[in-house]
Amino acid sequence: MERIINKNNISKFTVTIEQINNKKTLLPHVLYKKMETFVLKSVNPFEQIIITKPTLKKLNILKNAYLNDRLQLNSVIKKLSNTELQIIVEVIKSGSYNDVVCNAVFSSIIKKNNTKKYFKT
């Protein structure tokens, strides 16, 4: 049976005063920018086969993050086919895998039939 060589990535940051609104919650555009930058690094191992940079397909903001919260971004491959690479990004409060702030799916178009080296038996 073949399985995808999984490329997990992790990044962390702390919510600072410059990144919050008057209610001391993280600004959505800051969160999105952090996720976008993170997913671009996550697809680096696939740069030889990617035609388009990752684009957001689905975003679920589940709760607010606040000033001084330590957040962790995780990524995992959801799908790698002959035409598409999908990456799930999840943002959690550091130290608690149950405290999910948001999750998203990013997708890239890839060159056809170039995914063989990313599978192993």
ZAKE-518750 format. One record per atom (N, C-alpha, C): x, y, z; residue in one letter; residue number from 1. Coordinates in nm, 3 decimals. Layout:
<nutis>
- X | Y | Z | A | NUM
...
</nutis>
This chain:
<nutis>
- 0.083 | -0.118 | 0.000 | M | 1
- 0.000 | 0.000 | 0.000 | M | 1
- 0.088 | 0.125 | 0.000 | M | 1
- 0.051 | 0.223 | -0.081 | E | 2
- 0.127 | 0.347 | -0.088 | E | 2
- 0.073 | 0.446 | 0.015 | E | 2
- 0.162 | 0.526 | 0.067 | R | 3
- 0.119 | 0.636 | 0.153 | R | 3
- 0.201 | 0.759 | 0.121 | R | 3
- 0.144 | 0.873 | 0.148 | I | 4
- 0.211 | 1.000 | 0.121 | I | 4
- 0.318 | 1.022 | 0.226 | I | 4
- 0.436 | 1.065 | 0.183 | I | 5
- 0.538 | 1.107 | 0.277 | I | 5
- 0.486 | 1.236 | 0.340 | I | 5
- 0.459 | 1.230 | 0.467 | N | 6
- 0.395 | 1.342 | 0.535 | N | 6
- 0.497 | 1.447 | 0.574 | N | 6
- 0.467 | 1.570 | 0.542 | K | 7
- 0.554 | 1.683 | 0.574 | K | 7
- 0.484 | 1.771 | 0.677 | K | 7
- 0.499 | 1.738 | 0.804 | N | 8
- 0.442 | 1.820 | 0.911 | N | 8
- 0.532 | 1.937 | 0.941 | N | 8
- 0.473 | 2.049 | 0.969 | N | 9
- 0.548 | 2.169 | 1.004 | N | 9
- 0.482 | 2.235 | 1.123 | N | 9
- 0.563 | 2.306 | 1.201 | I | 10
- 0.513 | 2.377 | 1.318 | I | 10
- 0.579 | 2.514 | 1.322 | I | 10
- 0.501 | 2.615 | 1.362 | S | 11
- 0.552 | 2.749 | 1.384 | S | 11
- 0.477 | 2.807 | 1.503 | S | 11
- 0.543 | 2.894 | 1.579 | K | 12
- 0.480 | 2.955 | 1.696 | K | 12
- 0.498 | 3.106 | 1.694 | K | 12
- 0.402 | 3.176 | 1.753 | F | 13
- 0.417 | 3.319 | 1.774 | F | 13
- 0.330 | 3.362 | 1.892 | F | 13
- 0.365 | 3.476 | 1.949 | T | 14
- 0.291 | 3.533 | 2.060 | T | 14
- 0.218 | 3.658 | 2.011 | T | 14
- 0.091 | 3.670 | 2.047 | V | 15
- 0.011 | 3.785 | 2.007 | V | 15
- 0.063 | 3.909 | 2.080 | V | 15
- 0.098 | 4.011 | 2.001 | T | 16
- 0.155 | 4.133 | 2.057 | T | 16
- 0.056 | 4.249 | 2.048 | T | 16
- 0.089 | 4.356 | 2.113 | I | 17
- 0.002 | 4.476 | 2.118 | I | 17
- -0.026 | 4.532 | 1.979 | I | 17
- 0.069 | 4.520 | 1.888 | E | 18
- 0.051 | 4.571 | 1.751 | E | 18
- -0.047 | 4.487 | 1.670 | E | 18
- -0.080 | 4.368 | 1.718 | Q | 19
- -0.163 | 4.274 | 1.642 | Q | 19
- -0.306 | 4.264 | 1.694 | Q | 19
- -0.345 | 4.350 | 1.788 | I | 20
- -0.477 | 4.338 | 1.848 | I | 20
- -0.564 | 4.460 | 1.822 | I | 20
- -0.693 | 4.444 | 1.848 | N | 21
- -0.787 | 4.556 | 1.839 | N | 21
- -0.815 | 4.612 | 1.978 | N | 21
- -0.914 | 4.698 | 1.991 | N | 22
- -0.947 | 4.761 | 2.119 | N | 22
- -0.994 | 4.661 | 2.225 | N | 22
- -1.043 | 4.546 | 2.183 | K | 23
- -1.090 | 4.443 | 2.277 | K | 23
- -0.978 | 4.344 | 2.311 | K | 23
- -0.858 | 4.376 | 2.267 | K | 24
- -0.738 | 4.294 | 2.290 | K | 24
- -0.746 | 4.156 | 2.225 | K | 24
- -0.821 | 4.147 | 2.114 | T | 25
- -0.826 | 4.023 | 2.037 | T | 25
- -0.742 | 4.037 | 1.910 | T | 25
- -0.687 | 3.926 | 1.869 | L | 26
- -0.603 | 3.923 | 1.749 | L | 26
- -0.683 | 3.965 | 1.627 | L | 26
- -0.626 | 4.054 | 1.550 | L | 27
- -0.690 | 4.100 | 1.427 | L | 27
- -0.693 | 3.986 | 1.324 | L | 27
- -0.808 | 3.964 | 1.258 | P | 28
- -0.820 | 3.854 | 1.162 | P | 28
- -0.717 | 3.860 | 1.049 | P | 28
- -0.688 | 3.980 | 0.999 | H | 29
- -0.593 | 3.989 | 0.888 | H | 29
- -0.451 | 3.949 | 0.932 | H | 29
- -0.419 | 3.972 | 1.058 | V | 30
- -0.288 | 3.930 | 1.110 | V | 30
- -0.282 | 3.778 | 1.115 | V | 30
- -0.388 | 3.717 | 1.164 | L | 31
- -0.395 | 3.571 | 1.171 | L | 31
- -0.383 | 3.510 | 1.031 | L | 31
- -0.458 | 3.566 | 0.936 | Y | 32
- -0.452 | 3.515 | 0.800 | Y | 32
- -0.311 | 3.529 | 0.741 | Y | 32
- -0.247 | 3.642 | 0.762 | K | 33
- -0.113 | 3.665 | 0.708 | K | 33
- -0.013 | 3.565 | 0.767 | K | 33
- -0.025 | 3.537 | 0.898 | K | 34
- 0.062 | 3.437 | 0.961 | K | 34
- 0.039 | 3.300 | 0.898 | K | 34
- -0.088 | 3.265 | 0.875 | M | 35
- -0.119 | 3.136 | 0.814 | M | 35
- -0.068 | 3.128 | 0.671 | M | 35
- -0.086 | 3.235 | 0.596 | E | 36
- -0.041 | 3.238 | 0.457 | E | 36
- 0.110 | 3.221 | 0.447 | E | 36
- 0.184 | 3.295 | 0.529 | T | 37
- 0.330 | 3.284 | 0.531 | T | 37
- 0.373 | 3.143 | 0.570 | T | 37
- 0.305 | 3.088 | 0.669 | F | 38
- 0.336 | 2.954 | 0.718 | F | 38
- 0.312 | 2.848 | 0.610 | F | 38
- 0.200 | 2.857 | 0.540 | V | 39
- 0.169 | 2.756 | 0.439 | V | 39
- 0.267 | 2.765 | 0.321 | V | 39
- 0.314 | 2.885 | 0.290 | L | 40
- 0.414 | 2.897 | 0.184 | L | 40
- 0.542 | 2.822 | 0.220 | L | 40
- 0.582 | 2.828 | 0.347 | K | 41
- 0.699 | 2.751 | 0.393 | K | 41
- 0.669 | 2.602 | 0.394 | K | 41
- 0.546 | 2.566 | 0.424 | S | 42
- 0.507 | 2.425 | 0.431 | S | 42
- 0.512 | 2.355 | 0.297 | S | 42
- 0.491 | 2.429 | 0.188 | V | 43
- 0.492 | 2.367 | 0.056 | V | 43
- 0.630 | 2.368 | -0.009 | V | 43
- 0.731 | 2.421 | 0.060 | N | 44
- 0.866 | 2.424 | 0.004 | N | 44
- 0.915 | 2.290 | -0.050 | N | 44
- 0.891 | 2.178 | 0.019 | P | 45
- 0.937 | 2.050 | -0.034 | P | 45
- 0.875 | 2.014 | -0.170 | P | 45
- 0.769 | 2.082 | -0.207 | F | 46
- 0.699 | 2.053 | -0.332 | F | 46
- 0.721 | 2.159 | -0.439 | F | 46
- 0.817 | 2.248 | -0.417 | E | 47
- 0.835 | 2.361 | -0.508 | E | 47
- 0.863 | 2.319 | -0.653 | E | 47
- 0.919 | 2.202 | -0.673 | Q | 48
- 0.949 | 2.155 | -0.810 | Q | 48
- 0.824 | 2.117 | -0.888 | Q | 48
- 0.713 | 2.087 | -0.818 | I | 49
- 0.594 | 2.041 | -0.888 | I | 49
- 0.476 | 2.138 | -0.878 | I | 49
- 0.488 | 2.241 | -0.798 | I | 50
- 0.376 | 2.334 | -0.780 | I | 50
- 0.370 | 2.434 | -0.895 | I | 50
- 0.251 | 2.451 | -0.950 | I | 51
- 0.229 | 2.549 | -1.056 | I | 51
- 0.180 | 2.681 | -0.996 | I | 51
- 0.090 | 2.673 | -0.899 | T | 52
- 0.034 | 2.793 | -0.836 | T | 52
- 0.069 | 2.797 | -0.688 | T | 52
- 0.083 | 2.917 | -0.635 | K | 53
- 0.106 | 2.927 | -0.491 | K | 53
- -0.025 | 2.889 | -0.420 | K | 53
- -0.015 | 2.843 | -0.296 | P | 54
- -0.135 | 2.799 | -0.225 | P | 54
- -0.237 | 2.912 | -0.208 | P | 54
- -0.364 | 2.877 | -0.231 | T | 55
- -0.472 | 2.972 | -0.210 | T | 55
- -0.569 | 2.916 | -0.107 | T | 55
- -0.631 | 3.005 | -0.034 | L | 56
- -0.724 | 2.966 | 0.070 | L | 56
- -0.852 | 2.911 | 0.007 | L | 56
- -0.891 | 2.791 | 0.052 | K | 57
- -1.015 | 2.729 | 0.004 | K | 57
- -1.123 | 2.731 | 0.111 | K | 57
- -1.082 | 2.719 | 0.236 | K | 58
- -1.180 | 2.715 | 0.345 | K | 58
- -1.114 | 2.767 | 0.472 | K | 58
- -1.187 | 2.851 | 0.547 | L | 59
- -1.136 | 2.906 | 0.671 | L | 59
- -1.245 | 2.897 | 0.778 | L | 59
- -1.211 | 2.839 | 0.892 | N | 60
- -1.302 | 2.830 | 1.006 | N | 60
- -1.237 | 2.899 | 1.125 | N | 60
- -1.287 | 3.016 | 1.161 | I | 61
- -1.239 | 3.083 | 1.282 | I | 61
- -1.333 | 3.040 | 1.395 | I | 61
- -1.277 | 2.971 | 1.493 | L | 62
- -1.357 | 2.909 | 1.597 | L | 62
- -1.362 | 2.991 | 1.726 | L | 62
- -1.257 | 3.065 | 1.754 | K | 63
- -1.255 | 3.148 | 1.875 | K | 63
- -1.149 | 3.255 | 1.861 | K | 63
- -1.154 | 3.351 | 1.950 | N | 64
- -1.057 | 3.461 | 1.949 | N | 64
- -0.927 | 3.421 | 2.018 | N | 64
- -0.821 | 3.485 | 1.975 | A | 65
- -0.693 | 3.480 | 2.046 | A | 65
- -0.672 | 3.620 | 2.103 | A | 65
- -0.606 | 3.626 | 2.217 | Y | 66
- -0.592 | 3.752 | 2.289 | Y | 66
- -0.447 | 3.791 | 2.308 | Y | 66
- -0.427 | 3.915 | 2.350 | L | 67
- -0.294 | 3.967 | 2.378 | L | 67
- -0.216 | 3.870 | 2.466 | L | 67
- -0.094 | 3.843 | 2.428 | N | 68
- 0.000 | 3.754 | 2.497 | N | 68
- -0.029 | 3.605 | 2.484 | N | 68
- -0.134 | 3.568 | 2.410 | D | 69
- -0.156 | 3.425 | 2.382 | D | 69
- -0.041 | 3.374 | 2.296 | D | 69
- 0.006 | 3.255 | 2.329 | R | 70
- 0.107 | 3.189 | 2.246 | R | 70
- 0.035 | 3.092 | 2.154 | R | 70
- 0.049 | 3.117 | 2.024 | L | 71
- -0.021 | 3.035 | 1.925 | L | 71
- 0.076 | 2.948 | 1.849 | L | 71
- 0.027 | 2.831 | 1.812 | Q | 72
- 0.107 | 2.736 | 1.736 | Q | 72
- 0.033 | 2.702 | 1.607 | Q | 72
- 0.104 | 2.709 | 1.496 | L | 73
- 0.049 | 2.672 | 1.367 | L | 73
- 0.104 | 2.535 | 1.329 | L | 73
- 0.015 | 2.447 | 1.289 | N | 74
- 0.052 | 2.312 | 1.244 | N | 74
- -0.001 | 2.294 | 1.103 | N | 74
- 0.074 | 2.220 | 1.023 | S | 75
- 0.023 | 2.187 | 0.889 | S | 75
- 0.041 | 2.039 | 0.863 | S | 75
- -0.049 | 1.988 | 0.782 | V | 76
- -0.042 | 1.849 | 0.740 | V | 76
- -0.102 | 1.839 | 0.599 | V | 76
- -0.051 | 1.748 | 0.523 | I | 77
- -0.104 | 1.727 | 0.388 | I | 77
- -0.239 | 1.658 | 0.398 | I | 77
- -0.339 | 1.719 | 0.336 | K | 78
- -0.472 | 1.658 | 0.331 | K | 78
- -0.485 | 1.572 | 0.205 | K | 78
- -0.431 | 1.624 | 0.095 | K | 79
- -0.446 | 1.555 | -0.033 | K | 79
- -0.326 | 1.585 | -0.122 | K | 79
- -0.275 | 1.482 | -0.186 | L | 80
- -0.173 | 1.498 | -0.290 | L | 80
- -0.212 | 1.406 | -0.403 | L | 80
- -0.260 | 1.465 | -0.510 | S | 81
- -0.303 | 1.388 | -0.626 | S | 81
- -0.220 | 1.427 | -0.746 | S | 81
- -0.259 | 1.381 | -0.862 | N | 82
- -0.186 | 1.415 | -0.985 | N | 82
- -0.209 | 1.560 | -1.028 | N | 82
- -0.306 | 1.627 | -0.967 | T | 83
- -0.337 | 1.763 | -1.008 | T | 83
- -0.341 | 1.865 | -0.895 | T | 83
- -0.343 | 1.819 | -0.770 | E | 84
- -0.365 | 1.913 | -0.660 | E | 84
- -0.292 | 1.871 | -0.532 | E | 84
- -0.247 | 1.973 | -0.459 | L | 85
- -0.192 | 1.956 | -0.326 | L | 85
- -0.278 | 2.039 | -0.232 | L | 85
- -0.333 | 1.973 | -0.129 | Q | 86
- -0.411 | 2.044 | -0.028 | Q | 86
- -0.341 | 2.031 | 0.107 | Q | 86
- -0.332 | 2.143 | 0.176 | I | 87
- -0.267 | 2.147 | 0.308 | I | 87
- -0.366 | 2.201 | 0.409 | I | 87
- -0.377 | 2.133 | 0.522 | I | 88
- -0.459 | 2.182 | 0.633 | I | 88
- -0.367 | 2.256 | 0.729 | I | 88
- -0.408 | 2.375 | 0.768 | V | 89
- -0.337 | 2.453 | 0.869 | V | 89
- -0.430 | 2.467 | 0.988 | V | 89
- -0.378 | 2.436 | 1.105 | E | 90
- -0.455 | 2.450 | 1.228 | E | 90
- -0.378 | 2.541 | 1.322 | E | 90
- -0.449 | 2.635 | 1.383 | V | 91
- -0.390 | 2.726 | 1.481 | V | 91
- -0.448 | 2.692 | 1.617 | V | 91
- -0.358 | 2.660 | 1.710 | I | 92
- -0.401 | 2.625 | 1.846 | I | 92
- -0.328 | 2.712 | 1.947 | I | 92
- -0.384 | 2.721 | 2.066 | K | 93
- -0.313 | 2.789 | 2.174 | K | 93
- -0.206 | 2.693 | 2.224 | K | 93
- -0.083 | 2.738 | 2.231 | S | 94
- 0.030 | 2.652 | 2.270 | S | 94
- 0.002 | 2.585 | 2.403 | S | 94
- 0.038 | 2.457 | 2.408 | G | 95
- 0.022 | 2.381 | 2.531 | G | 95
- -0.111 | 2.309 | 2.541 | G | 95
- -0.202 | 2.333 | 2.448 | S | 96
- -0.333 | 2.268 | 2.455 | S | 96
- -0.380 | 2.233 | 2.315 | S | 96
- -0.377 | 2.105 | 2.280 | Y | 97
- -0.419 | 2.064 | 2.147 | Y | 97
- -0.570 | 2.068 | 2.131 | Y | 97
- -0.643 | 2.088 | 2.240 | N | 98
- -0.789 | 2.097 | 2.233 | N | 98
- -0.838 | 2.239 | 2.214 | N | 98
- -0.751 | 2.337 | 2.228 | D | 99
- -0.790 | 2.478 | 2.222 | D | 99
- -0.761 | 2.533 | 2.082 | D | 99
- -0.844 | 2.496 | 1.987 | V | 100
- -0.823 | 2.534 | 1.847 | V | 100
- -0.882 | 2.672 | 1.821 | V | 100
- -0.800 | 2.762 | 1.771 | V | 101
- -0.843 | 2.898 | 1.737 | V | 101
- -0.907 | 2.898 | 1.599 | V | 101
- -0.842 | 2.834 | 1.502 | C | 102
- -0.898 | 2.825 | 1.368 | C | 102
- -0.829 | 2.715 | 1.289 | C | 102
- -0.891 | 2.680 | 1.177 | N | 103
- -0.829 | 2.587 | 1.083 | N | 103
- -0.865 | 2.631 | 0.942 | N | 103
- -0.782 | 2.589 | 0.848 | A | 104
- -0.801 | 2.631 | 0.709 | A | 104
- -0.747 | 2.525 | 0.615 | A | 104
- -0.797 | 2.529 | 0.493 | V | 105
- -0.747 | 2.443 | 0.386 | V | 105
- -0.694 | 2.533 | 0.276 | V | 105
- -0.569 | 2.509 | 0.237 | F | 106
- -0.507 | 2.579 | 0.125 | F | 106
- -0.482 | 2.478 | 0.014 | F | 106
- -0.490 | 2.523 | -0.109 | S | 107
- -0.475 | 2.433 | -0.223 | S | 107
- -0.382 | 2.493 | -0.329 | S | 107
- -0.304 | 2.406 | -0.392 | S | 108
- -0.217 | 2.444 | -0.503 | S | 108
- -0.239 | 2.348 | -0.618 | S | 108
- -0.229 | 2.400 | -0.739 | I | 109
- -0.231 | 2.316 | -0.857 | I | 109
- -0.089 | 2.269 | -0.882 | I | 109
- -0.074 | 2.142 | -0.915 | I | 110
- 0.058 | 2.087 | -0.940 | I | 110
- 0.069 | 2.030 | -1.080 | I | 110
- 0.192 | 2.012 | -1.125 | K | 111
- 0.217 | 1.954 | -1.256 | K | 111
- 0.167 | 1.810 | -1.257 | K | 111
- 0.100 | 1.774 | -1.361 | K | 112
- 0.043 | 1.639 | -1.369 | K | 112
- 0.152 | 1.532 | -1.369 | K | 112
- 0.121 | 1.423 | -1.300 | N | 113
- 0.205 | 1.303 | -1.296 | N | 113
- 0.346 | 1.328 | -1.244 | N | 113
- 0.362 | 1.422 | -1.154 | N | 114
- 0.492 | 1.449 | -1.095 | N | 114
- 0.497 | 1.421 | -0.946 | N | 114
- 0.404 | 1.343 | -0.896 | T | 115
- 0.396 | 1.320 | -0.751 | T | 115
- 0.456 | 1.187 | -0.707 | T | 115
- 0.504 | 1.108 | -0.799 | K | 116
- 0.550 | 0.972 | -0.765 | K | 116
- 0.657 | 0.970 | -0.655 | K | 116
- 0.752 | 1.063 | -0.655 | K | 117
- 0.858 | 1.062 | -0.555 | K | 117
- 0.807 | 1.097 | -0.415 | K | 117
- 0.684 | 1.148 | -0.404 | Y | 118
- 0.628 | 1.184 | -0.274 | Y | 118
- 0.548 | 1.071 | -0.213 | Y | 118
- 0.542 | 0.957 | -0.281 | F | 119
- 0.478 | 0.838 | -0.229 | F | 119
- 0.582 | 0.733 | -0.198 | F | 119
- 0.557 | 0.652 | -0.098 | K | 120
- 0.644 | 0.539 | -0.073 | K | 120
- 0.562 | 0.419 | -0.037 | K | 120
- 0.617 | 0.301 | -0.055 | T | 121
- 0.543 | 0.178 | -0.025 | T | 121
- 0.592 | 0.113 | 0.102 | T | 121
</nutis>
